[in-house]
Amino acid sequence: MRKLLVWTHVVSSTTWMCMALALFAVVGYASAAVGEQRRHAFEIAHLLDVEVLQFAATTAAFTGLMLSGLTPWGYFRHWWVLLKFGITLIQLYVGIFVLSPNLHPDGSAALTRVGALLMASALACQVWLSVAKPGGRTPWASAGRLPTAPPWAFAACLAVPFADYALGEFLLGQSIPLMSLLLVVCYPVARRIAGSSRRRKAVAAR
């Protein structure tokens, strides 16, 4: 289950980067086109953003965060994990507030192209961080090794993006990573409480 979650993270991240490059190319074509061609090009760009890029981005972000939380890497124990977390947040905000609002004929094509290229470059940087793992441990890393979550936890995380997609498509009418966001926010709290409980039991046993 852990390897399958890693695979899902790699595939969704690659899709996210490819869609960002596709937007860069399509918007570049749209900015030079006129009339119906320009309108159709922006419609394609909007379709790629709504139907593919958004789902790939939220899935990549969710699976990456949960892989940190479910494994001994943790969220704030290693600089490379922390850097990936920060870059991911910036990318999501760029997508929400820069790319999506400008994918129409009256939007800023130049701003959209720059944003898409920066997003793809940031994803390439994250790949390097995952491979090189630079920086060592942070000052906030606690002693000892965090436990790896059981297989059912990885399996549950695999199901969440698809549940979010179904929820958005059939109930809400738009893609909203509601369950992903809820789990990302609640799991670190639950893990910290569980860790405190284990430490208290260990102290009591002595």
C-alpha positions as CSV (number, residue, x, y, z in Angstrom):
1,M,0.0,0.0,0.0
2,R,2.8,2.4,0.8
3,K,4.5,1.8,-2.6
4,L,1.1,2.2,-4.4
5,L,0.7,5.6,-2.6
6,V,4.2,6.6,-3.7
7,W,3.3,5.6,-7.3
8,T,0.1,7.6,-7.1
9,H,2.1,10.6,-5.9
10,V,4.7,10.3,-8.7
11,V,2.0,9.9,-11.4
12,S,-0.1,12.8,-10.2
13,S,3.0,15.0,-9.8
14,T,4.1,14.2,-13.3
15,T,0.7,14.9,-14.7
16,W,0.6,18.2,-12.9
17,M,3.9,19.2,-14.4
18,C,2.9,18.1,-17.9
19,M,-0.4,20.0,-17.7
20,A,1.5,23.1,-16.6
21,L,3.7,22.8,-19.7
22,A,0.6,22.2,-21.8
23,L,-1.0,25.4,-20.5
24,F,2.2,27.2,-21.3
25,A,2.1,26.0,-24.9
26,V,-1.6,26.5,-25.5
27,V,-1.8,29.9,-24.0
28,G,1.3,30.9,-26.0
29,Y,-0.6,29.8,-29.2
30,A,-3.8,31.6,-28.0
31,S,-2.0,34.9,-27.4
32,A,-0.9,35.0,-31.0
33,A,-4.2,33.8,-32.5
34,V,-7.2,36.0,-33.3
35,G,-11.0,35.6,-33.5
36,E,-12.4,32.1,-33.1
37,Q,-9.0,30.4,-32.9
38,R,-8.1,32.5,-29.9
39,R,-11.4,31.7,-28.2
40,H,-11.1,28.0,-28.9
41,A,-7.5,27.9,-27.6
42,F,-8.5,29.4,-24.3
43,E,-11.4,27.0,-24.1
44,I,-8.9,24.1,-24.4
45,A,-6.6,25.7,-21.8
46,H,-9.6,26.1,-19.4
47,L,-10.6,22.5,-20.0
48,L,-7.1,21.2,-19.3
49,D,-7.0,23.2,-16.1
50,V,-10.4,22.2,-14.8
51,E,-10.6,18.6,-15.9
52,V,-7.0,17.5,-15.4
53,L,-4.6,19.9,-13.8
54,Q,-6.7,20.7,-10.8
55,F,-7.3,17.1,-9.9
56,A,-3.6,16.1,-10.5
57,A,-2.4,19.1,-8.4
58,T,-4.6,18.3,-5.4
59,T,-3.9,14.6,-5.6
60,A,-0.1,15.2,-5.8
61,A,-0.2,17.7,-2.9
62,F,-2.4,15.4,-0.7
63,T,-0.4,12.2,-1.4
64,G,2.9,14.0,-0.8
65,L,1.7,15.4,2.6
66,M,0.3,12.1,3.7
67,L,3.4,10.2,2.7
68,S,5.3,12.5,5.0
69,G,2.8,12.1,7.8
70,L,2.4,8.3,7.5
71,T,6.1,7.5,7.4
72,P,9.1,8.3,9.7
73,W,10.0,11.4,7.5
74,G,7.3,13.4,9.3
75,Y,6.4,17.0,8.4
76,F,9.0,19.2,10.0
77,R,11.9,16.8,10.7
78,H,13.9,17.3,7.5
79,W,14.6,20.4,5.5
80,W,13.9,18.8,2.1
81,V,10.4,17.8,3.2
82,L,9.7,21.2,4.6
83,L,11.0,22.9,1.4
84,K,8.7,20.6,-0.7
85,F,5.8,21.6,1.6
86,G,6.4,25.3,1.1
87,I,6.8,25.0,-2.7
88,T,3.6,23.0,-2.9
89,L,1.6,25.6,-1.1
90,I,3.0,28.3,-3.4
91,Q,2.2,26.3,-6.5
92,L,-1.4,25.8,-5.3
93,Y,-1.8,29.5,-4.7
94,V,-0.3,30.3,-8.1
95,G,-2.8,27.9,-9.8
96,I,-5.8,29.3,-7.9
97,F,-5.0,33.0,-8.0
98,V,-2.9,33.4,-11.2
99,L,-3.5,30.6,-13.7
100,S,-7.2,29.8,-13.4
101,P,-8.6,33.4,-13.3
102,N,-6.6,34.3,-16.5
103,L,-7.6,31.4,-18.8
104,H,-9.9,33.4,-21.0
105,P,-9.4,35.8,-24.0
106,D,-9.4,38.9,-21.8
107,G,-7.0,37.5,-19.2
108,S,-3.2,38.2,-19.1
109,A,-1.6,35.6,-21.4
110,A,1.9,36.7,-20.4
111,L,1.2,36.3,-16.7
112,T,-0.4,32.9,-17.3
113,R,2.6,31.6,-19.3
114,V,5.0,32.8,-16.7
115,G,3.0,31.2,-13.9
116,A,2.7,27.9,-15.8
117,L,6.4,27.8,-16.5
118,L,7.3,28.6,-12.9
119,M,4.9,25.9,-11.8
120,A,6.5,23.3,-14.0
121,S,10.0,24.4,-12.9
122,A,9.0,24.2,-9.2
123,L,7.8,20.6,-9.8
124,A,11.1,19.7,-11.4
125,C,12.8,21.2,-8.4
126,Q,10.7,19.1,-6.1
127,V,11.8,16.0,-8.0
128,W,15.4,16.9,-7.3
129,L,14.6,17.5,-3.6
130,S,13.1,14.0,-3.4
131,V,16.1,12.4,-4.9
132,A,18.9,14.4,-3.3
133,K,17.2,15.0,0.1
134,P,19.5,17.9,1.0
135,G,19.8,19.8,4.3
136,G,19.7,17.1,6.9
137,R,17.4,17.4,10.0
138,T,15.7,20.5,11.2
139,P,16.2,22.0,14.7
140,W,12.6,20.9,15.5
141,A,13.2,17.2,14.8
142,S,12.6,15.2,17.9
143,A,14.9,12.3,19.0
144,G,14.1,8.8,17.9
145,R,12.3,7.5,14.8
146,L,8.6,8.0,14.1
147,P,6.6,4.8,13.5
148,T,5.3,4.0,10.0
149,A,1.5,3.9,9.8
150,P,-0.3,0.5,9.2
151,P,-1.2,-0.6,5.6
152,W,-4.8,0.3,6.0
153,A,-3.9,4.0,6.5
154,F,-2.1,4.0,3.2
155,A,-5.0,2.3,1.5
156,A,-7.4,4.9,3.0
157,C,-5.3,7.7,1.5
158,L,-5.4,6.1,-1.9
159,A,-9.2,6.2,-1.8
160,V,-9.6,9.8,-0.7
161,P,-8.7,11.6,-4.0
162,F,-11.2,9.5,-5.9
163,A,-13.8,10.1,-3.2
164,D,-13.2,13.8,-3.5
165,Y,-13.5,13.6,-7.3
166,A,-16.8,11.7,-7.1
167,L,-18.1,14.1,-4.5
168,G,-17.3,17.1,-6.7
169,E,-18.6,15.6,-9.9
170,F,-21.9,14.1,-8.7
171,L,-22.9,16.2,-5.6
172,L,-21.1,19.6,-5.5
173,G,-20.9,20.3,-9.2
174,Q,-17.2,21.4,-8.9
175,S,-13.9,19.8,-7.9
176,I,-13.3,20.6,-4.2
177,P,-10.7,18.5,-2.3
178,L,-12.9,18.5,0.8
179,M,-12.0,15.1,2.2
180,S,-8.3,15.6,1.4
181,L,-8.1,18.9,3.2
182,L,-9.9,17.5,6.2
183,L,-7.5,14.6,6.5
184,V,-4.4,16.7,6.0
185,V,-5.5,19.0,8.8
186,C,-6.8,16.4,11.2
187,Y,-4.1,13.7,10.8
188,P,-1.1,15.6,12.2
189,V,-3.2,16.4,15.3
190,A,-4.2,12.8,15.8
191,R,-0.6,11.6,15.2
192,R,0.7,14.1,17.8
193,I,-1.9,13.0,20.4
194,A,-1.1,9.3,19.7
195,G,2.7,10.0,20.0
196,S,2.2,11.8,23.3
197,S,0.1,8.9,24.6
198,R,2.9,6.4,23.7
199,R,5.5,8.5,25.4
200,R,3.4,8.7,28.6
201,K,2.9,4.9,28.6
202,A,6.7,4.4,28.1
203,V,7.5,6.7,31.0
204,A,4.9,5.0,33.2
205,A,6.3,1.5,32.3
206,R,9.7,2.6,33.7
